[in-house]
Amino acid sequence: MAEKDNDALKADATRAQIVAAAEKRFRHFGYAKTTMAEVAADCAMSPGNLYRFFPGKLDIAEAIARADFETVLVGQRGIARQPGKSAREKLSDYLFDELRRTYNRLENDPRVFELARVIAAERPQFGNWMLEQQRDILVEILEDGEARGEFAVDDKNFTAEMIQSATMKFHYPQLFSKLSLPRLERELQGVQDILVNGISAKTKVPA
């Protein structure tokens, strides 16, 4: 058992080495201009050995994106659990954080933009997984809002999915439009106002 654990640790270390080498090349040369043979050479291994760990370049790209997204999720869960803020404020912070973070990253790093486009086109199942993870965070915010009497939502999972659908343009916005960040923020504010109005708990008027 100990030997297997050691082998597993070595394999994990090799995968991490491959991912780090590929990410460095992707950032410098771009995804399209990077080959598996070059990544293998950077890791001082044969291409055949590299393929033992990753079937293809796209698998390495997904590993890079997954690790990055796990870090993003930590921050977004923190937004959903901010003390002293209402659920409405948490929802606003979450939506605007997603817009500003992705917009600025894609705007300032064209290599990341290239990688995002490739993964979105070639690995839609990965995009669905990302949405599922973020949907759980939205459900948490909706539950908090209902507990506070701010929101009235029958099906929180469905509502979270609809919030995602309504704000999809503001996730990786450059994939969908050429608008400036201020223009996108203005649009998101309008969409958010409509969404929050729709799920807000209504005060009943006495008969």
C-alpha positions in Angstrom: 0.0 0.0 0.0 2.8 2.4 0.9 4.5 1.7 -2.4 1.3 2.5 -4.3 0.9 5.7 -2.4 4.5 6.7 -3.3 3.8 5.9 -7.0 0.7 8.1 -6.8 2.6 11.0 -5.3 5.2 10.7 -8.0 2.5 10.7 -10.7 0.9 13.7 -9.2 4.2 15.5 -9.1 4.9 14.7 -12.8 1.4 15.9 -13.8 2.0 19.1 -11.9 5.4 19.6 -13.7 3.7 19.0 -17.1 0.9 21.5 -16.3 3.4 24.1 -15.1 5.6 23.7 -18.2 2.6 23.8 -20.6 1.1 26.9 -18.9 4.4 28.7 -19.2 4.5 27.9 -23.0 0.8 28.8 -23.5 1.3 32.2 -21.9 4.5 32.9 -23.9 3.8 31.4 -27.3 0.0 30.7 -27.2 -2.0 27.5 -27.1 -2.1 27.0 -30.9 1.7 27.4 -31.3 2.6 25.0 -28.5 3.2 21.3 -29.2 3.2 18.3 -27.0 6.7 17.5 -28.0 7.9 21.0 -26.8 6.2 20.5 -23.5 7.8 17.0 -23.2 11.2 18.5 -23.9 10.7 21.2 -21.2 9.9 18.4 -18.8 13.0 16.4 -19.9 10.8 13.5 -20.9 9.8 11.7 -24.2 6.6 12.6 -25.9 5.5 9.0 -25.3 5.9 9.4 -21.6 4.0 12.7 -21.7 1.0 11.0 -23.3 0.9 8.5 -20.4 -0.2 11.4 -18.2 -2.3 13.5 -20.6 -3.9 12.1 -23.8 -3.6 15.5 -25.6 -2.8 19.2 -25.4 -6.5 20.0 -24.7 -6.4 17.8 -21.6 -3.5 19.8 -20.2 -5.3 23.0 -21.0 -8.4 21.8 -19.1 -6.2 20.9 -16.1 -4.8 24.4 -16.1 -8.3 25.9 -16.3 -9.6 23.6 -13.6 -6.9 24.5 -11.1 -7.4 28.2 -11.8 -11.2 27.8 -11.4 -10.8 26.1 -8.1 -9.1 29.2 -6.8 -11.8 31.4 -8.2 -14.5 29.2 -6.4 -12.7 29.8 -3.1 -13.1 33.6 -3.6 -16.7 33.3 -4.7 -17.7 31.2 -1.7 -16.1 33.9 0.4 -18.4 36.5 -1.3 -21.5 34.3 -0.6 -20.5 34.1 3.1 -19.5 37.8 3.8 -20.6 38.8 7.3 -22.6 41.9 7.7 -24.0 42.0 4.1 -27.5 41.3 2.9 -28.2 38.6 0.4 -28.9 41.2 -2.2 -25.5 42.8 -1.6 -23.9 39.3 -1.8 -25.6 38.6 -5.1 -24.5 41.9 -6.5 -20.9 41.4 -5.3 -20.9 37.9 -6.8 -22.2 39.0 -10.2 -20.0 42.1 -10.5 -16.9 40.2 -9.3 -17.4 37.6 -12.0 -17.7 40.3 -14.7 -14.8 42.5 -13.6 -12.4 39.5 -12.9 -13.0 37.8 -16.2 -13.1 41.0 -18.3 -9.9 42.4 -16.9 -8.1 39.1 -17.2 -9.1 38.5 -20.8 -8.4 42.1 -21.7 -4.9 42.1 -20.2 -3.8 38.6 -21.2 -4.7 37.6 -24.8 -3.2 34.2 -24.2 -5.8 33.5 -21.5 -8.5 34.7 -24.0 -7.2 32.2 -26.5 -7.3 29.4 -24.0 -10.8 30.3 -22.8 -12.1 30.2 -26.4 -10.5 26.8 -27.1 -11.9 25.2 -24.0 -15.3 26.8 -24.5 -15.5 25.4 -28.0 -13.8 22.0 -27.5 -14.8 21.0 -23.9 -18.4 22.2 -23.3 -18.7 19.6 -20.6 -16.1 21.4 -18.6 -18.0 24.6 -19.0 -21.1 22.8 -17.6 -19.1 21.6 -14.6 -18.0 25.2 -13.9 -21.6 26.3 -14.1 -22.7 23.6 -11.7 -20.1 24.7 -9.1 -21.2 28.3 -9.4 -24.8 27.4 -9.2 -24.3 25.9 -5.8 -22.9 29.3 -4.7 -25.9 31.1 -6.0 -28.2 28.6 -4.3 -26.4 29.4 -1.0 -27.0 33.1 -1.5 -30.7 32.5 -2.3 -31.1 30.4 0.8 -29.6 33.1 2.8 -31.9 35.7 1.3 -34.9 33.5 2.0 -33.8 33.0 5.6 -33.5 36.8 6.0 -36.9 37.4 4.4 -35.4 39.2 1.4 -36.2 36.6 -1.3 -39.1 34.3 -2.0 -38.0 31.5 -4.1 -39.7 28.1 -4.5 -37.1 26.2 -6.5 -33.7 27.6 -5.7 -31.8 25.4 -8.1 -34.0 26.4 -11.0 -33.8 30.1 -10.0 -30.0 29.9 -9.7 -29.9 28.3 -13.2 -32.1 31.1 -14.6 -29.8 33.8 -13.0 -26.9 32.2 -14.8 -28.8 32.1 -18.0 -29.8 35.8 -17.7 -26.2 36.9 -16.9 -24.3 34.6 -19.2 -23.2 37.5 -21.4 -21.2 38.8 -18.4 -19.2 35.6 -17.9 -16.1 35.9 -20.2 -17.8 38.9 -21.8 -15.3 39.3 -24.6 -16.5 36.0 -26.0 -19.9 37.5 -26.5 -19.4 41.2 -27.2 -17.0 44.1 -27.8 -18.4 46.4 -25.2 -16.3 48.4 -22.7 -16.4 47.4 -19.0 -18.4 50.5 -18.0 -21.0 49.6 -20.6 -21.1 46.0 -19.5 -21.4 47.1 -15.8 -24.4 49.4 -16.8 -26.1 46.5 -18.5 -25.4 44.1 -15.6 -26.9 46.5 -13.2 -30.0 46.7 -15.2 -30.3 42.9 -15.5 -29.6 42.5 -11.8 -32.3 45.0 -10.8 -34.8 43.1 -12.8 -33.7 39.7 -11.4 -33.8 40.9 -7.8 -37.2 42.5 -8.2 -38.5 39.2 -9.5 -37.3 37.1 -6.6 -37.8 39.7 -3.8 -40.3 38.8 -1.1 -43.4 40.9 -1.6 -45.1 42.6 1.3 -48.8 41.6 1.3 -51.3 44.4 1.3 -54.0 44.1 4.0 -57.4 43.3 2.6 
